[in-house]
Amino acid sequence: MSTPQAQIEPDEGSESALSEAELTTVAPEALANTLGEYVQAWWRRIKGGESGALPVLAALILIGIFFQIESSAFLSDGNLVNLFIESAIFIVIGAAETFILLLSEIDLSLGYGVGIGGFVIAELIAPPVNFPWWLGIVGGVLVMGFLGLIQGTLITRLGLPSFIVTLGGQLGFLGIMLELANFDKTAVGGVIQIDPSTPIAKLAGSQMSPTLGWIVMVACVALFAALTLSRNRSRRARGLHTKPIGVTVITIGAVAAAGVVLLYICNANRSNLGVVEGVPWVIPFVLLIILAYSWLLSHTRTGRYIYAVGNNPEAARRAGINVKWIVTFGFIMSGATSALAGLIYISQQGSVSTAIDGGTLVLYAVASAVVGGTALFGGRGRMVNALLGGFVISVVYNGLALMGVSPAVQDISTAVVLIAAVSLDALVRRRAVVR
Amino acid sequence: MAGESARRSKMTGGRNPSPTLVTPTDTAKHMSTSEATDQALLSLRGITKRFGPVQALTDVTFDIPAGQVTALIGDNGAGKSSLIKTIAGLWSPDAGQMLWRGKPVHHSGPREAEEMGIKTIYQDLALCDNLDIVQNMFLGHEPMRLRQLDEDAMETAARQTLKELSVTTVRSIRQPVASLSGGQRQSVAVAKALVNEAKLVIMDEPTAALGVAQTRMVLDLIKRLSGRGVAVLVISHNLNDIFEVADRIAVLYLGHLVVNGPASDFNRQNAVEYMTTGRASAAASVA
């Protein structure tokens, strides 16, 4: 991708430590006034190392082409929808880990957090307790949020390293999960079935009608367009720098196109017998989580403080930020989100079992976040990264499974993808740092 | 930004030391006790601080007037850091009193000192590299609107403040602080203090580790800051910078405030002598 066009303009502002070209690599959209300038600045930024989501998207396309050549079923409507459903859990645990990585910490326990969340939800809605489905979800989220609070408190109040606390947490959560299964007499062999008629089972197992899908999609795109345009107008009215109108139009167009493609794929009949069509409920569910978390990170004080603490805790402390609470909050969110992943897990499986492999799940959580572009060392990354990263992970798994390779080879390949993503990030960053 | 015009009007008269303070250098040690009280923003009276057997500060008495740059100089171990940390509220003095606009104050922590308007800019500047200029300036004090961060209000205010400080070298206030030069980072730290209603800005070695052009930029910034009516207390080892920017100079020697007066009373020679020996020879003080 690197072409010899890395020419650097002369340094005009002598007082700036950065040349014009270098500056545009870190903040292109802040300087561009027209669509053309914006595209140029964006391209320079990619070459300068701040490539954002582009390498992931490029890798995704390459992997997709490879798998399509190897197995023609890969890009079929049925398999693509399957992919969306499979990726849901990776995306959500990736989002959970993103909170922690942004804070420059690590959470190794959330794999079994998924297990605990799943068990609590399943047991709360099953016969002896018989809570309504939504109360079951609330219960699972509260339990895991509380366990996150305990871990966060140990880390912040006692100053323990999160690596050790959550490593202990991983083992402890496994024990809690097994105990939950033992405790419940209905869990035969450590398995609790989910009643297929509950909304919880329907999350991954049922879909919107095609018409409803179109209505929701059009409404969402219209809302997005309206919000973007009105925000731009108010900024322009205040005399603040605004993105070129062309960029806005292209952004809205891209969102609309993505929505149409998604709906087109999901609304096709993907069953060989009978009719299965429409958007699985889990897709809007996951998108809603990512949207809400993105909003939290970019539009609230708490979100801003997460970035500040992840980069420079001392500066954050001096700015009056309660650093300990922000870190604790990150662990609460991570725990609560792993319970939501547990919800998706039990919905996909139709049951919850002590066989759940939390040790592998937590690796996927880190992989989803990091493959998507979130830094391991804090302060850099977005929720969207988890969306992309989780999708890449499930594409690799799904594609390899379609090719019929053994689980051993699947694991090795996924490891290679993870290492490759981290190396690419490190290389690109090194290039950006060397001035 | 309410009291801005008031501060501005004060500053026009406050550029030079008050005419009532005509004090010869040799008596400067006790000169400020009574005369300057009515206009001093912060007055220190007999501040004493001990750390176990170490006497860090002994009976330090001087005034920091609004709208002026006061330089605090002294050799290593003279007590400069102990003094600014006392003012910044990191610890309370063992003896002595601090008067804020003539009223005794006793802040029990850095937070209280900050709320009063005392902002300390340490050498590390305490900026978050991954956040942009606007985000850094409002960190910890973000205005909210409809339960969301009010980015537009922040951006407008940030732009206004940087304009008043004549910080024009930054291309965009939305660029991350990681991309800024040392002088620009210093500017952001000062602007951050200013948007948070600073009345007294303490700067610890603001020009250390800066090149010539960058130093120039920071010195101009300090002048403009005091020009806005803000009291500035600068700690520096660099006498060139001190003489360029300071309205008043206070010299610490082994925890004692040995001399304190208008910068015009000092020259390089006697300043160095005060710093190294605690007093100036006759030849030096004449010059």
Boltz contact constraints between the chains, C-beta under 6 A:
constraints:
  - contact:
      token1: [A, 13]
      token2: [B, 169]
      max_distance: 6.0
  - contact:
      token1: [A, 15]
      token2: [B, 169]
      max_distance: 6.0
  - contact:
      token1: [A, 15]
      token2: [B, 213]
      max_distance: 6.0
  - contact:
      token1: [A, 16]
      token2: [B, 169]
      max_distance: 6.0
  - contact:
      token1: [A, 16]
      token2: [B, 181]
      max_distance: 6.0
  - contact:
      token1: [A, 17]
      token2: [B, 181]
      max_distance: 6.0
  - contact:
      token1: [A, 18]
      token2: [B, 179]
      max_distance: 6.0
  - contact:
      token1: [A, 23]
      token2: [B, 171]
      max_distance: 6.0
  - contact:
      token1: [A, 26]
      token2: [B, 176]
      max_distance: 6.0
  - contact:
      token1: [A, 26]
      token2: [B, 179]
      max_distance: 6.0
  - contact:
      token1: [A, 27]
      token2: [B, 172]
      max_distance: 6.0
  - contact:
      token1: [A, 27]
      token2: [B, 175]
      max_distance: 6.0
  - contact:
      token1: [A, 30]
      token2: [B, 172]
      max_distance: 6.0
  - contact:
      token1: [A, 30]
      token2: [B, 174]
      max_distance: 6.0
  - contact:
      token1: [A, 30]
      token2: [B, 175]
      max_distance: 6.0
  - contact:
      token1: [A, 31]
      token2: [B, 172]
      max_distance: 6.0
  - contact:
      token1: [A, 238]
      token2: [B, 152]
      max_distance: 6.0
  - contact:
      token1: [A, 240]
      token2: [B, 155]
      max_distance: 6.0
  - contact:
      token1: [A, 299]
      token2: [B, 148]
      max_distance: 6.0
  - contact:
      token1: [A, 299]
      token2: [B, 149]
      max_distance: 6.0
  - contact:
      token1: [A, 301]
      token2: [B, 142]
      max_distance: 6.0
  - contact:
      token1: [A, 307]
      token2: [B, 130]
      max_distance: 6.0
  - contact:
      token1: [A, 308]
      token2: [B, 128]
      max_distance: 6.0
  - contact:
      token1: [A, 308]
      token2: [B, 139]
      max_distance: 6.0
  - contact:
      token1: [A, 311]
      token2: [B, 128]
      max_distance: 6.0
  - contact:
      token1: [A, 311]
      token2: [B, 129]
      max_distance: 6.0
  - contact:
      token1: [A, 311]
      token2: [B, 130]
      max_distance: 6.0
  - contact:
      token1: [A, 312]
      token2: [B, 128]
      max_distance: 6.0
  - contact:
      token1: [A, 315]
      token2: [B, 126]
      max_distance: 6.0
  - contact:
      token1: [A, 315]
      token2: [B, 128]
      max_distance: 6.0
  - contact:
      token1: [A, 318]
      token2: [B, 126]
      max_distance: 6.0
  - contact:
      token1: [A, 319]
      token2: [B, 139]
      max_distance: 6.0
  - contact:
      token1: [A, 319]
      token2: [B, 140]
      max_distance: 6.0
  - contact:
      token1: [A, 320]
      token2: [B, 140]
      max_distance: 6.0
  - contact:
      token1: [A, 321]
      token2: [B, 140]
      max_distance: 6.0
  - contact:
      token1: [A, 379]
      token2: [B, 130]
      max_distance: 6.0
  - contact:
      token1: [A, 380]
      token2: [B, 130]
      max_distance: 6.0
